[in-house]
């Protein structure tokens, strides 16, 4: 975490230096640092997947549900990342659209879980 924070602070300080000369260069620096953090986070995803796999073994969760959970986490991270970059660039309306699409995508991905829950509730009450 210290490395990522250092990259972020260094990028912001460098972007501030470019603000007066060429503001677009500062945006490029921040965008590059954001991509670096994004790919570093994805490199740590393997450890998270292993822990979720162990959790699945302990609790006896079907693999389909774990896959859905990972998709939902990925969608939320990518949409938040994209929306943040748009907000920082001054395009907040596009950021809102990205966030909305991310929420709708999460709802779409989670539908099998909702349907399964409704089936279980229907069996319980009949």
Long-range contacts (C-beta under 8 A, 24 or more apart in sequence): 3-40, 4-37, 4-40, 7-33, 7-36, 7-37, 8-33, 8-37, 27-88, 27-89, 30-88, 31-85, 31-89, 34-81, 34-84, 34-85, 38-81, 41-77, 64-112, 65-113, 68-109, 68-110, 68-112, 68-113, 71-109, 72-106, 72-109, 72-110, 75-102, 75-105, 75-106, 75-109, 76-102, 76-106, 78-102, 79-103, 79-105
